[in-house]
Amino acid sequence: MNSGTILIRQIHPSFIQGGRVGSNAFCPTSKDEGKLSTYDGDKIDAKAAWQHYTEDLGHESAGAYGVSVGECELLELPVAEDPAPFPEHVLIDFSALGSSAVKKKSKKLRKFAVDRDWLYQS
């Protein structure tokens, strides 16, 4: 990975309200232990990542957005490969942040992703 690597984030349909994706799509939940799950865009494209997520893992996704490693670095969010679940798995780490900072940075990630537009839509 490098700063230009796109991290592919699957968007659950419940994160879309009125045709817009909410910043909660880029915010780790309590079960995520402060880490946001993504795919390494250097290793898999958005459509294949969506197919893996929906068909192989059995999750729901309306499609995929992306943020770059550089955008995460700009927000001081560490990015780390996590190949244990599957080879293309990458985590964006929010774990050192308080809830207010998590919300602010999630909103900024959302803006980066929305400005880039959908990488894949089902």
N, CA, C and O atoms as a GROMACS GRO file, in nm:
protein
  488
    1MET      N    1   0.084  -0.119   0.000
    1MET     CA    2   0.000   0.000   0.000
    1MET      C    3   0.089   0.124   0.000
    1MET      O    4   0.200   0.125   0.053
    2ASN      N    5   0.035   0.229  -0.060
    2ASN     CA    6   0.099   0.360  -0.056
    2ASN      C    7  -0.009   0.465  -0.036
    2ASN      O    8  -0.127   0.430  -0.024
    3SER      N    9   0.028   0.591  -0.032
    3SER     CA   10  -0.070   0.696   0.000
    3SER      C   11  -0.183   0.704  -0.103
    3SER      O   12  -0.292   0.752  -0.072
    4GLY      N   13  -0.158   0.658  -0.225
    4GLY     CA   14  -0.261   0.660  -0.328
    4GLY      C   15  -0.353   0.539  -0.329
    4GLY      O   16  -0.451   0.536  -0.402
    5THR      N   17  -0.322   0.439  -0.248
    5THR     CA   18  -0.404   0.318  -0.242
    5THR      C   19  -0.545   0.354  -0.195
    5THR      O   20  -0.562   0.423  -0.094
    6ILE      N   21  -0.644   0.306  -0.269
    6ILE     CA   22  -0.783   0.327  -0.230
    6ILE      C   23  -0.829   0.212  -0.141
    6ILE      O   24  -0.813   0.095  -0.174
    7LEU      N   25  -0.885   0.249  -0.028
    7LEU     CA   26  -0.943   0.152   0.066
    7LEU      C   27  -1.092   0.147   0.039
    7LEU      O   28  -1.162   0.248   0.049
    8ILE      N   29  -1.140   0.030   0.005
    8ILE     CA   30  -1.279   0.011  -0.038
    8ILE      C   31  -1.366  -0.022   0.083
    8ILE      O   32  -1.341  -0.120   0.154
    9ARG      N   33  -1.467   0.059   0.104
    9ARG     CA   34  -1.558   0.042   0.218
    9ARG      C   35  -1.696   0.002   0.168
    9ARG      O   36  -1.757   0.072   0.087
   10GLN      N   37  -1.746  -0.112   0.217
   10GLN     CA   38  -1.880  -0.158   0.184
   10GLN      C   39  -1.982  -0.076   0.261
   10GLN      O   40  -1.961  -0.045   0.378
   11ILE      N   41  -2.092  -0.040   0.196
   11ILE     CA   42  -2.194   0.046   0.255
   11ILE      C   43  -2.323  -0.034   0.276
   11ILE      O   44  -2.390  -0.070   0.180
   12HIS      N   45  -2.356  -0.059   0.401
   12HIS     CA   46  -2.481  -0.129   0.433
   12HIS      C   47  -2.599  -0.040   0.391
   12HIS      O   48  -2.593   0.082   0.409
   13PRO      N   49  -2.705  -0.099   0.336
   13PRO     CA   50  -2.821  -0.018   0.293
   13PRO      C   51  -2.878   0.073   0.402
   13PRO      O   52  -2.931   0.180   0.371
   14SER      N   53  -2.868   0.032   0.528
   14SER     CA   54  -2.923   0.115   0.636
   14SER      C   55  -2.845   0.245   0.656
   14SER      O   56  -2.894   0.337   0.722
   15PHE      N   57  -2.724   0.254   0.599
   15PHE     CA   58  -2.644   0.377   0.609
   15PHE      C   59  -2.684   0.481   0.505
   15PHE      O   60  -2.628   0.591   0.503
   16ILE      N   61  -2.780   0.447   0.419
   16ILE     CA   62  -2.824   0.539   0.315
   16ILE      C   63  -2.962   0.593   0.352
   16ILE      O   64  -3.058   0.517   0.366
   17GLN      N   65  -2.969   0.723   0.366
   17GLN     CA   66  -3.096   0.789   0.401
   17GLN      C   67  -3.122   0.897   0.297
   17GLN      O   68  -3.038   0.984   0.274
   18GLY      N   69  -3.236   0.892   0.234
   18GLY     CA   70  -3.271   0.991   0.133
   18GLY      C   71  -3.174   0.995   0.017
   18GLY      O   72  -3.150   1.101  -0.041
   19GLY      N   73  -3.119   0.880  -0.017
   19GLY     CA   74  -3.026   0.871  -0.128
   19GLY      C   75  -2.883   0.912  -0.096
   19GLY      O   76  -2.797   0.911  -0.183
   20ARG      N   77  -2.857   0.949   0.030
   20ARG     CA   78  -2.723   0.993   0.071
   20ARG      C   79  -2.666   0.897   0.175
   20ARG      O   80  -2.736   0.850   0.263
   21VAL      N   81  -2.538   0.870   0.161
   21VAL     CA   82  -2.471   0.786   0.260
   21VAL      C   83  -2.434   0.873   0.381
   21VAL      O   84  -2.383   0.984   0.367
   22GLY      N   85  -2.462   0.819   0.499
   22GLY     CA   86  -2.431   0.891   0.622
   22GLY      C   87  -2.288   0.868   0.667
   22GLY      O   88  -2.223   0.772   0.625
   23SER      N   89  -2.239   0.956   0.754
   23SER     CA   90  -2.102   0.941   0.804
   23SER      C   91  -2.089   0.818   0.893
   23SER      O   92  -1.977   0.771   0.916
   24ASN      N   93  -2.202   0.764   0.942
   24ASN     CA   94  -2.195   0.641   1.023
   24ASN      C   95  -2.140   0.523   0.942
   24ASN      O   96  -2.095   0.425   1.001
   25ALA      N   97  -2.142   0.533   0.810
   25ALA     CA   98  -2.084   0.428   0.725
   25ALA      C   99  -1.932   0.424   0.738
   25ALA      O  100  -1.868   0.325   0.702
   26PHE      N  101  -1.874   0.532   0.790
   26PHE     CA  102  -1.730   0.542   0.806
   26PHE      C  103  -1.689   0.551   0.952
   26PHE      O  104  -1.580   0.599   0.984
   27CYS      N  105  -1.777   0.506   1.039
   27CYS     CA  106  -1.755   0.512   1.183
   27CYS      C  107  -1.757   0.370   1.240
   27CYS      O  108  -1.856   0.299   1.224
   28PRO      N  109  -1.648   0.328   1.304
   28PRO     CA  110  -1.651   0.193   1.361
   28PRO      C  111  -1.754   0.182   1.474
   28PRO      O  112  -1.776   0.277   1.549
   29THR      N  113  -1.815   0.065   1.485
   29THR     CA  114  -1.911   0.040   1.593
   29THR      C  115  -1.836  -0.022   1.711
   29THR      O  116  -1.718  -0.054   1.701
   30SER      N  117  -1.906  -0.037   1.821
   30SER     CA  118  -1.842  -0.094   1.940
   30SER      C  119  -1.787  -0.235   1.916
   30SER      O  120  -1.684  -0.272   1.972
   31LYS      N  121  -1.855  -0.312   1.833
   31LYS     CA  122  -1.806  -0.448   1.805
   31LYS      C  123  -1.679  -0.448   1.719
   31LYS      O  124  -1.610  -0.550   1.710
   32ASP      N  125  -1.649  -0.334   1.656
   32ASP     CA  126  -1.531  -0.324   1.570
   32ASP      C  127  -1.403  -0.291   1.647
   32ASP      O  128  -1.296  -0.284   1.588
   33GLU      N  129  -1.414  -0.270   1.777
   33GLU     CA  130  -1.299  -0.235   1.862
   33GLU      C  131  -1.224  -0.114   1.808
   33GLU      O  132  -1.101  -0.108   1.814
   34GLY      N  133  -1.300  -0.018   1.755
   34GLY     CA  134  -1.239   0.106   1.709
   34GLY      C  135  -1.169   0.098   1.574
   34GLY      O  136  -1.095   0.189   1.538
   35LYS      N  137  -1.192  -0.009   1.500
   35LYS     CA  138  -1.124  -0.026   1.372
   35LYS      C  139  -1.226  -0.048   1.261
   35LYS      O  140  -1.318  -0.129   1.273
   36LEU      N  141  -1.208   0.028   1.153
   36LEU     CA  142  -1.301   0.024   1.040
   36LEU      C  143  -1.247  -0.072   0.934
   36LEU      O  144  -1.133  -0.059   0.890
   37SER      N  145  -1.328  -0.167   0.895
   37SER     CA  146  -1.289  -0.270   0.800
   37SER      C  147  -1.303  -0.221   0.656
   37SER      O  148  -1.406  -0.166   0.617
   38THR      N  149  -1.198  -0.242   0.578
   38THR     CA  150  -1.198  -0.204   0.436
   38THR      C  151  -1.124  -0.311   0.356
   38THR      O  152  -1.069  -0.406   0.411
   39TYR      N  153  -1.124  -0.292   0.225
   39TYR     CA  154  -1.048  -0.377   0.133
   39TYR      C  155  -0.935  -0.297   0.071
   39TYR      O  156  -0.952  -0.177   0.045
   40ASP      N  157  -0.822  -0.359   0.048
   40ASP     CA  158  -0.708  -0.297  -0.018
   40ASP      C  159  -0.733  -0.291  -0.168
   40ASP      O  160  -0.732  -0.394  -0.235
   41GLY      N  161  -0.754  -0.170  -0.219
   41GLY     CA  162  -0.783  -0.152  -0.361
   41GLY      C  163  -0.668  -0.185  -0.454
   41GLY      O  164  -0.688  -0.194  -0.575
   42ASP      N  165  -0.548  -0.203  -0.400
   42ASP     CA  166  -0.435  -0.249  -0.482
   42ASP      C  167  -0.444  -0.399  -0.507
   42ASP      O  168  -0.383  -0.450  -0.601
   43LYS      N  169  -0.520  -0.470  -0.424
   43LYS     CA  170  -0.528  -0.616  -0.433
   43LYS      C  171  -0.660  -0.667  -0.490
   43LYS      O  172  -0.669  -0.781  -0.535
   44ILE      N  173  -0.764  -0.581  -0.489
   44ILE     CA  174  -0.896  -0.624  -0.535
   44ILE      C  175  -0.971  -0.500  -0.585
   44ILE      O  176  -0.956  -0.392  -0.529
   45ASP      N  177  -1.052  -0.516  -0.690
   45ASP     CA  178  -1.128  -0.400  -0.736
   45ASP      C  179  -1.261  -0.394  -0.661
   45ASP      O  180  -1.298  -0.488  -0.590
   46ALA      N  181  -1.332  -0.283  -0.678
   46ALA     CA  182  -1.453  -0.257  -0.600
   46ALA      C  183  -1.563  -0.361  -0.625
   46ALA      O  184  -1.630  -0.403  -0.531
   47LYS      N  185  -1.582  -0.401  -0.750
   47LYS     CA  186  -1.687  -0.500  -0.779
   47LYS      C  187  -1.653  -0.635  -0.717
   47LYS      O  188  -1.740  -0.699  -0.657
   48ALA      N  189  -1.529  -0.678  -0.729
   48ALA     CA  190  -1.488  -0.806  -0.670
   48ALA      C  191  -1.496  -0.801  -0.518
   48ALA      O  192  -1.532  -0.900  -0.454
   49ALA      N  193  -1.464  -0.686  -0.459
   49ALA     CA  194  -1.476  -0.670  -0.314
   49ALA      C  195  -1.622  -0.680  -0.271
   49ALA      O  196  -1.653  -0.745  -0.172
   50TRP      N  197  -1.710  -0.616  -0.348
   50TRP     CA  198  -1.854  -0.624  -0.319
   50TRP      C  199  -1.903  -0.768  -0.329
   50TRP      O  200  -1.977  -0.815  -0.243
   51GLN      N  201  -1.861  -0.838  -0.434
   51GLN     CA  202  -1.902  -0.978  -0.451
   51GLN      C  203  -1.851  -1.063  -0.335
   51GLN      O  204  -1.924  -1.148  -0.284
   52HIS      N  205  -1.727  -1.042  -0.293
   52HIS     CA  206  -1.672  -1.117  -0.180
   52HIS      C  207  -1.755  -1.089  -0.054
   52HIS      O  208  -1.791  -1.181   0.019
   53TYR      N  209  -1.782  -0.963  -0.031
   53TYR     CA  210  -1.854  -0.922   0.090
   53TYR      C  211  -1.996  -0.977   0.094
   53TYR      O  212  -2.043  -1.024   0.198
   54THR      N  213  -2.066  -0.972  -0.020
   54THR     CA  214  -2.205  -1.015  -0.023
   54THR      C  215  -2.222  -1.165  -0.046
   54THR      O  216  -2.304  -1.229   0.020
   55GLU      N  217  -2.146  -1.221  -0.137
   55GLU     CA  218  -2.163  -1.362  -0.173
   55GLU      C  219  -2.083  -1.456  -0.082
   55GLU      O  220  -2.138  -1.554  -0.031
   56ASP      N  221  -1.955  -1.426  -0.061
   56ASP     CA  222  -1.872  -1.516   0.020
   56ASP      C  223  -1.896  -1.498   0.169
   56ASP      O  224  -1.905  -1.595   0.244
   57LEU      N  225  -1.907  -1.372   0.213
   57LEU     CA  226  -1.926  -1.345   0.356
   57LEU      C  227  -2.073  -1.336   0.396
   57LEU      O  228  -2.105  -1.344   0.514
   58GLY      N  229  -2.163  -1.319   0.297
   58GLY     CA  230  -2.306  -1.319   0.325
   58GLY      C  231  -2.360  -1.193   0.389
   58GLY      O  232  -2.464  -1.197   0.456
   59HIS      N  233  -2.292  -1.079   0.370
   59HIS     CA  234  -2.338  -0.952   0.426
   59HIS      C  235  -2.414  -0.872   0.321
   59HIS      O  236  -2.407  -0.902   0.202
   60GLU      N  237  -2.487  -0.772   0.367
   60GLU     CA  238  -2.558  -0.682   0.275
   60GLU      C  239  -2.472  -0.561   0.244
   60GLU      O  240  -2.404  -0.507   0.332
   61SER      N  241  -2.474  -0.518   0.119
   61SER     CA  242  -2.405  -0.397   0.079
   61SER      C  243  -2.476  -0.335  -0.040
   61SER      O  244  -2.510  -0.404  -0.136
   62ALA      N  245  -2.497  -0.204  -0.031
   62ALA     CA  246  -2.557  -0.130  -0.143
   62ALA      C  247  -2.452  -0.094  -0.246
   62ALA      O  248  -2.484  -0.052  -0.357
   63GLY      N  249  -2.327  -0.110  -0.209
   63GLY     CA  250  -2.217  -0.076  -0.297
   63GLY      C  251  -2.095  -0.038  -0.216
   63GLY      O  252  -2.089  -0.060  -0.095
   64ALA      N  253  -1.998   0.020  -0.285
   64ALA     CA  254  -1.870   0.050  -0.219
   64ALA      C  255  -1.825   0.192  -0.250
   64ALA      O  256  -1.834   0.240  -0.364
   65TYR      N  257  -1.776   0.257  -0.148
   65TYR     CA  258  -1.709   0.385  -0.159
   65TYR      C  259  -1.562   0.362  -0.128
   65TYR      O  260  -1.523   0.252  -0.086
   66GLY      N  261  -1.480   0.463  -0.149
   66GLY     CA  262  -1.339   0.449  -0.120
   66GLY      C  263  -1.278   0.575  -0.062
   66GLY      O  264  -1.318   0.687  -0.093
   67VAL      N  265  -1.179   0.554   0.022
   67VAL     CA  266  -1.095   0.661   0.073
   67VAL      C  267  -0.950   0.617   0.050
   67VAL      O  268  -0.921   0.498   0.046
   68SER      N  269  -0.861   0.713   0.036
   68SER     CA  270  -0.723   0.675   0.012
   68SER      C  271  -0.646   0.662   0.144
   68SER      O  272  -0.686   0.718   0.246
   69VAL      N  273  -0.538   0.589   0.138
   69VAL     CA  274  -0.449   0.580   0.253
   69VAL      C  275  -0.401   0.720   0.289
   69VAL      O  276  -0.392   0.754   0.407
   70GLY      N  277  -0.369   0.801   0.189
   70GLY     CA  278  -0.324   0.938   0.213
   70GLY      C  279  -0.426   1.022   0.286
   70GLY      O  280  -0.391   1.104   0.371
   71GLU      N  281  -0.554   1.004   0.254
   71GLU     CA  282  -0.660   1.077   0.324
   71GLU      C  283  -0.667   1.034   0.470
   71GLU      O  284  -0.688   1.117   0.559
   72CYS      N  285  -0.648   0.906   0.495
   72CYS     CA  286  -0.644   0.857   0.634
   72CYS      C  287  -0.524   0.916   0.706
   72CYS      O  288  -0.535   0.958   0.822
   73GLU      N  289  -0.409   0.920   0.638
   73GLU     CA  290  -0.288   0.978   0.698
   73GLU      C  291  -0.310   1.126   0.729
   73GLU      O  292  -0.265   1.174   0.834
   74LEU      N  293  -0.376   1.197   0.640
   74LEU     CA  294  -0.406   1.339   0.661
   74LEU      C  295  -0.487   1.359   0.789
   74LEU      O  296  -0.470   1.459   0.859
   75LEU      N  297  -0.575   1.263   0.819
   75LEU     CA  298  -0.659   1.270   0.940
   75LEU      C  299  -0.593   1.201   1.060
   75LEU      O  300  -0.654   1.188   1.166
   76GLU      N  301  -0.468   1.159   1.041
   76GLU     CA  302  -0.393   1.089   1.147
   76GLU      C  303  -0.465   0.963   1.194
   76GLU      O  304  -0.471   0.934   1.313
   77LEU      N  305  -0.518   0.889   1.096
   77LEU     CA  306  -0.581   0.760   1.123
   77LEU      C  307  -0.487   0.651   1.069
   77LEU      O  308  -0.470   0.639   0.948
   78PRO      N  309  -0.427   0.573   1.158
   78PRO     CA  310  -0.338   0.467   1.111
   78PRO      C  311  -0.412   0.363   1.027
   78PRO      O  312  -0.529   0.332   1.053
   79VAL      N  313  -0.344   0.311   0.928
   79VAL     CA  314  -0.398   0.209   0.838
   79VAL      C  315  -0.306   0.087   0.846
   79VAL      O  316  -0.184   0.101   0.840
   80ALA      N  317  -0.364  -0.032   0.861
   80ALA     CA  318  -0.282  -0.153   0.873
   80ALA      C  319  -0.347  -0.270   0.801
   80ALA      O  320  -0.468  -0.290   0.809
   81GLU      N  321  -0.264  -0.346   0.731
   81GLU     CA  322  -0.312  -0.469   0.670
   81GLU      C  323  -0.351  -0.565   0.781
   81GLU      O  324  -0.286  -0.570   0.886
   82ASP      N  325  -0.457  -0.642   0.758
   82ASP     CA  326  -0.507  -0.740   0.854
   82ASP      C  327  -0.554  -0.862   0.777
   82ASP      O  328  -0.674  -0.886   0.764
   83PRO      N  329  -0.458  -0.942   0.725
   83PRO     CA  330  -0.495  -1.051   0.634
   83PRO      C  331  -0.557  -1.174   0.701
   83PRO      O  332  -0.590  -1.270   0.631
   84ALA      N  333  -0.575  -1.174   0.833
   84ALA     CA  334  -0.630  -1.292   0.899
   84ALA      C  335  -0.768  -1.331   0.845
   84ALA      O  336  -0.789  -1.448   0.812
   85PRO      N  337  -0.865  -1.236   0.832
   85PRO     CA  338  -0.996  -1.277   0.781
   85PRO      C  339  -0.994  -1.312   0.631
   85PRO      O  340  -1.059  -1.407   0.588
   86PHE      N  341  -0.919  -1.232   0.552
   86PHE     CA  342  -0.901  -1.256   0.409
   86PHE      C  343  -0.785  -1.169   0.363
   86PHE      O  344  -0.757  -1.066   0.425
   87PRO      N  345  -0.716  -1.208   0.256
   87PRO     CA  346  -0.590  -1.142   0.218
   87PRO      C  347  -0.598  -0.992   0.190
   87PRO      O  348  -0.499  -0.921   0.209
   88GLU      N  349  -0.712  -0.942   0.146
   88GLU     CA  350  -0.724  -0.801   0.107
   88GLU      C  351  -0.773  -0.711   0.220
   88GLU      O  352  -0.797  -0.592   0.199
   89HIS      N  353  -0.788  -0.766   0.340
   89HIS     CA  354  -0.848  -0.693   0.452
   89HIS      C  355  -0.751  -0.588   0.509
   89HIS      O  356  -0.634  -0.617   0.535
   90VAL      N  357  -0.803  -0.466   0.528
   90VAL     CA  358  -0.725  -0.355   0.584
   90VAL      C  359  -0.812  -0.284   0.687
   90VAL      O  360  -0.932  -0.269   0.669
   91LEU      N  361  -0.749  -0.242   0.797
   91LEU     CA  362  -0.820  -0.170   0.902
   91LEU      C  363  -0.776  -0.024   0.909
   91LEU      O  364  -0.658   0.007   0.897
   92ILE      N  365  -0.874   0.064   0.927
   92ILE     CA  366  -0.848   0.204   0.958
   92ILE      C  367  -0.872   0.216   1.108
   92ILE      O  368  -0.981   0.186   1.157
   93ASP      N  369  -0.770   0.261   1.181
   93ASP     CA  370  -0.771   0.255   1.326
   93ASP      C  371  -0.814   0.387   1.392
   93ASP      O  372  -0.742   0.487   1.385
   94PHE      N  373  -0.931   0.385   1.455
   94PHE     CA  374  -0.984   0.498   1.531
   94PHE      C  375  -0.968   0.476   1.681
   94PHE      O  376  -1.009   0.560   1.760
   95SER      N  377  -0.909   0.366   1.722
   95SER     CA  378  -0.915   0.320   1.861
   95SER      C  379  -0.852   0.416   1.963
   95SER      O  380  -0.888   0.411   2.081
   96ALA      N  381  -0.763   0.502   1.921
   96ALA     CA  382  -0.700   0.595   2.016
   96ALA      C  383  -0.782   0.722   2.037
   96ALA      O  384  -0.743   0.810   2.114
   97LEU      N  385  -0.896   0.733   1.968
   97LEU     CA  386  -0.974   0.856   1.970
   97LEU      C  387  -1.095   0.848   2.062
   97LEU      O  388  -1.150   0.740   2.086
   98GLY      N  389  -1.135   0.963   2.113
   98GLY     CA  390  -1.261   0.973   2.186
   98GLY      C  391  -1.377   0.980   2.089
   98GLY      O  392  -1.357   0.996   1.969
   99SER      N  393  -1.499   0.967   2.140
   99SER     CA  394  -1.616   0.959   2.052
   99SER      C  395  -1.636   1.085   1.968
   99SER      O  396  -1.680   1.075   1.853
  100SER      N  397  -1.606   1.202   2.022
  100SER     CA  398  -1.620   1.326   1.946
  100SER      C  399  -1.524   1.329   1.827
  100SER      O  400  -1.564   1.366   1.716
  101ALA      N  401  -1.400   1.291   1.849
  101ALA     CA  402  -1.300   1.287   1.740
  101ALA      C  403  -1.336   1.181   1.636
  101ALA      O  404  -1.316   1.202   1.517
  102VAL      N  405  -1.389   1.068   1.682
  102VAL     CA  406  -1.430   0.962   1.589
  102VAL      C  407  -1.538   1.017   1.495
  102VAL      O  408  -1.530   0.997   1.374
  103LYS      N  409  -1.637   1.086   1.550
  103LYS     CA  410  -1.746   1.142   1.469
  103LYS      C  411  -1.693   1.243   1.368
  103LYS      O  412  -1.731   1.240   1.251
  104LYS      N  413  -1.605   1.333   1.412
  104LYS     CA  414  -1.549   1.435   1.323
  104LYS      C  415  -1.471   1.372   1.209
  104LYS      O  416  -1.486   1.410   1.092
  105LYS      N  417  -1.387   1.275   1.242
  105LYS     CA  418  -1.304   1.212   1.139
  105LYS      C  419  -1.388   1.125   1.046
  105LYS      O  420  -1.357   1.114   0.927
  106SER      N  421  -1.492   1.063   1.098
  106SER     CA  422  -1.583   0.984   1.014
  106SER      C  423  -1.651   1.074   0.910
  106SER      O  424  -1.666   1.035   0.794
  107LYS      N  425  -1.691   1.193   0.954
  107LYS     CA  426  -1.754   1.287   0.861
  107LYS      C  427  -1.657   1.329   0.751
  107LYS      O  428  -1.697   1.343   0.635
  108LYS      N  429  -1.531   1.349   0.787
  108LYS     CA  430  -1.431   1.387   0.687
  108LYS      C  431  -1.404   1.272   0.590
  108LYS      O  432  -1.390   1.295   0.470
  109LEU      N  433  -1.397   1.149   0.642
  109LEU     CA  434  -1.380   1.033   0.553
  109LEU      C  435  -1.498   1.022   0.457
  109LEU      O  436  -1.480   0.997   0.338
  110ARG      N  437  -1.618   1.042   0.509
  110ARG     CA  438  -1.738   1.038   0.425
  110ARG      C  439  -1.728   1.140   0.312
  110ARG      O  440  -1.759   1.108   0.197
  111LYS      N  441  -1.685   1.262   0.345
  111LYS     CA  442  -1.673   1.365   0.242
  111LYS      C  443  -1.572   1.324   0.135
  111LYS      O  444  -1.598   1.340   0.016
  112PHE      N  445  -1.456   1.273   0.176
  112PHE     CA  446  -1.358   1.226   0.078
  112PHE      C  447  -1.421   1.121  -0.013
  112PHE      O  448  -1.405   1.125  -0.135
  113ALA      N  449  -1.494   1.026   0.047
  113ALA     CA  450  -1.553   0.916  -0.029
  113ALA      C  451  -1.662   0.965  -0.124
  113ALA      O  452  -1.666   0.926  -0.240
  114VAL      N  453  -1.750   1.050  -0.075
  114VAL     CA  454  -1.860   1.100  -0.157
  114VAL      C  455  -1.807   1.188  -0.270
  114VAL      O  456  -1.859   1.182  -0.382
  115ASP      N  457  -1.705   1.267  -0.242
  115ASP     CA  458  -1.644   1.346  -0.349
  115ASP      C  459  -1.586   1.257  -0.458
  115ASP      O  460  -1.585   1.294  -0.575
  116ARG      N  461  -1.538   1.140  -0.420
  116ARG     CA  462  -1.482   1.043  -0.515
  116ARG      C  463  -1.595   0.972  -0.590
  116ARG      O  464  -1.575   0.927  -0.702
  117ASP      N  465  -1.712   0.962  -0.529
  117ASP     CA  466  -1.833   0.895  -0.579
  117ASP      C  467  -1.823   0.743  -0.559
  117ASP      O  468  -1.719   0.690  -0.518
  118TRP      N  469  -1.932   0.677  -0.588
  118TRP     CA  470  -1.938   0.531  -0.574
  118TRP      C  471  -1.829   0.466  -0.657
  118TRP      O  472  -1.807   0.504  -0.772
  119LEU      N  473  -1.762   0.369  -0.600
  119LEU     CA  474  -1.669   0.288  -0.677
  119LEU      C  475  -1.744   0.172  -0.743
  119LEU      O  476  -1.707   0.124  -0.850
  120TYR      N  477  -1.850   0.129  -0.675
  120TYR     CA  478  -1.938   0.024  -0.728
  120TYR      C  479  -2.074   0.037  -0.661
  120TYR      O  480  -2.082   0.063  -0.541
  121GLN      N  481  -2.180   0.020  -0.739
  121GLN     CA  482  -2.315   0.018  -0.682
  121GLN      C  483  -2.387  -0.105  -0.731
  121GLN      O  484  -2.379  -0.141  -0.849
  122SER      N  485  -2.457  -0.171  -0.639
  122SER     CA  486  -2.530  -0.293  -0.676
  122SER      C  487  -2.663  -0.257  -0.742
  122SER      O  488  -2.739  -0.346  -0.780
   0.00000   0.00000   0.00000
